[in-house]
Every structure is written in structure tokens, then in C-alpha cells.
């Protein structure tokens, strides 16, 4: 009966049991306190609003103690010498299988999604249905702008294939130059279409689109698709320091501008106003020209032997994501000082490394928790200074201590 209860609790603990199996498999026998520390990232709540909702729903907190009882009932772990949990023979098999599954998933994520070659390949494949959708909707609706946009996407598909080949054969600069060239070709086409549209309106020969709602719907789908694709390309490009992918992400962002131009033109056409899209198209052409000029400068720097300044190419919501991650690190600093009585810089940095870069999880997963470019040692002052300035901590002879305000903060936020 007891084990049946524990199996029911398994649903409450989610995959915490798997983490414990991984820890015991990688690090050997552990005490319950050591397991609490190493699973803290899974069991702690950093968001007080989430805690409040959990309390209202009556949800139970994830618990290393409960998970261990569950695993003991399953005969996967046992309490051995020195009050340390260790794997049983059955648990060893389960832990090995869990480790292999996790490592296989990490390898697949790395090779099929996050490598530069995979990103370039996925981009090429993604462009095909977008181009087909644009061209089909353009022909059905009679939208010259949408047909031109579809033709531009077909060209982008060919350019993406060139980028893919360039990355595969270590000739990324060819892909970058191709993207830049096509960006300026797009600029020329946008200016041409804008001028032609204005002249046609003045001459009274402009032919309005017949199905503006179809155009709007298709371009909204394209806009969302290009946003996701641009974000993906930017993430992989920054992660791998691949300038060709960064260039592609900018080109995909420009496709968003083009989609907006077509949508604006379609909306105004509903009211019999046909010249607005021409003005918007010209403005977008200027914006793309600015992006293209920036890429040319970075490409020239690269050809001269200087590394591109990847920090200049921000992700959408990067500032908010970085701030959220920093807040979690700062919360963890106060948590470790309060619970684990860690006091010195070296102790706190070691705790941050252990928690946010655990050795029992493949690095490809942990980098999303801690950030691939975060150096806790180098950024310690930047992390600790706000806590001192806000009065949560005090520092004396290199040792940090929670103030009354800091203790109240911990009391009101995350707990095991």
C-alpha cells in the first residue's frame, strides 16, 4: 500500500526521480541533503505569483525526499552506508537507460537543430512552403505585391541553399555576400515597385487586388513564420558565432517588413486607397538598405581579419530575458547564503556553477538555463552589487551576510 501511495506521488514529482537517478549514476552515493542541493533548480520556485497559484490549487512542492521514497519503493535506490542513497542493480540499469536517452536527445538537438549546417538546411526547407503559399495566394488574388514577395522568397530559398553549402564547405563568407547582394536586389525591386505604383496611380491605370482578405491572411502567416525563423537563425548564429546565419536572420527580419508593407497596402485597398503601400514599400527599402550597409561593414571587418561584433545583433526580448536570468542568479545567491551558509565569493560562484551547470545534464541543455556566455566568476561583481545597493546583503572582509530585508525576501519567495 505504501508503495502504491508513492507511485501516485510520482505524478506530483514529475521527472525529479530521473534527475536523482542521473545524479547517483554520475556522482555516486549521495546524502539526502546533497540530493536536495543538486535538485534545487527543479524544486525551487523563483516566482512568488507561481507559488501563490500553487498554494491556491493545493499543489504540493516538488520534493527530493518524496522522490527518493518513490525510488526506494521501486527498488531503484536504497539507503546505504553513511546515510547515503545509492543505486540498486535495477536502478543502475534504469539510470544507464535514462542517461543514454538524455545524451541521445542532446546529440539530436545539437546536430539537427542547433548546428550552423542544420540551421541553414532547416531555413532552406522552411522557405519552400512559404514561397509556394505566397505565389499561390498572389496568383489567386491578383496581388502584384504578393507575387513579387513570393518571387523574392524563391530567390531567398536559392540564397539559403548557397549559405548551407558555404557553411558545409567552410566558405561562410560566400553565403554572407550572397545574402547581402540579394538584400540590395530586394531594395531595388521595392523602389521599382513603389515608383511604378505611384505612377500608375497618377495615370489612373493601377489595377487593385481582387481578394485583399486572402492577401492579409497569407501575409500574417508569413510574418509569424519569418519572425520565428529570424529568431532561430539569430540564436544559432550568435551561439556558433556564424556571421552567415546572422545575415540570414536580418534578411528574414526584412521579410517581416515586406509582409507588413503588403498587409498595409491590402488594408488601405479595402477603402479604395492604393498609393499607401508604395510609400510603405519605399520606407522599408530604406530600412533594408541600412541593415545591408551594416552587414557590409561587418563583412569587410571580417575579411580584414577582425572578428564580427556579434553582441551588436540582439535577439528579440534579449534584454528582458537577460534581466530575468540575472534576477534568478541573484535570488540564488541570497538563497545559498541563507540556506547553505555560504559566505565567500568562491563559495557562491561554486554554488552557481553547480546549480546552473550541473555535470549530470548535457551542456546543450544547461546553457539555456545559465546562458552560454555567462561567466559567474567574471560577472560576480555585476551580480552582487545590486543586492548590496538594495540592502539585501552586507559585505565585510570578503564575506557576505543577509540583512533583515534579505531574510524577509527569502521568506516571501522560493523554498524547498
Beta strands, then each sheet from edge to edge (+ up, - down):
strand 1: 30-31
strand 2: 77-79
strand 3: 84-87
strand 4: 393-396
strand 5: 399-402
sheet 1: 1+ 3- 2+
sheet 2: 4+ 5-
end
